[in-house]
Amino acid sequence: MSGGAGPIVYLVDDDTAVLKALARLLHTAGWETAAFPSAEAFLVHLGAGPPRPGVLVLDVGLPGLDGLDLQRALGARVETLPIVFLTGRGSIPISVQAMKAGAVDFLTKPVSGQALITAVSDAVARAAVAAAARAERLAADEEVHEFERRLARLTARERQVLAAVVAGRLNKQIAGDLGIVEQTVKFHRARVMERMQAHTAAELMHMAARLGIAPANGP
């Protein structure tokens, strides 16, 4: 992969020979890579802007900030990269700690080429699912914000009518509840539809549900 369009595999290892070998293997499998000799160097790179979607292949036993330190640092970010850990020691306690913190896999050096490719592919797939879920949450949040902006345009009386409509009250009933004439209820109801930009009653009910508007209780 090239050109900066698809996922990228970030490699962090203090062994230059290992970095080169991993890069060659992953390039052969079609992945674009970016290599860093330390956790600090990788963090500097991230400081220049948000990371491209992809995976982090990370050595545990780095000098300075080690792999687990970097994992914790990335955990504080809004959007984290899925991590595939590599270790020369194969420490079970460390691997358990890493997996509990969200690592996708924990591989022992010298790592099998097929095992690494499988782990990276799995991590990319997980990242795509997580990105789609984030996008869906953001879209849902934006929808609610837009509905809140529309709701803010309603007068106090129009909000009362909206709550009554949500409760399934008829115009005549709403008029009796609020002590106004039915024609006035119809006017307020039309204004609610207009200001909430609802084309149908179903749309209005959807907006009310998303806003958590409780139905008004009748007498």
Secondary structure, 3 states (H helix, E strand, C coil): CCCCCCCEEEEECCCHHHHHHHHHHHHHCCCEEEEECCHHHHHHHHHCCCCCCEEEEEECCCCCCCHHHHHHHHHCCCCCCCEEEEECCCCHHHHHHHHHCCCCEEEECCCCHHHHHHHHHHHHHHHHHHHHHHHHHHHHHHHHHHHHHHHCCCCHHHHHHHHHHHCCCCHHHHHHHHCCCHHHHHHHHHHHHHHHCCCCHHHHHHHHHHHCCCCCCCC
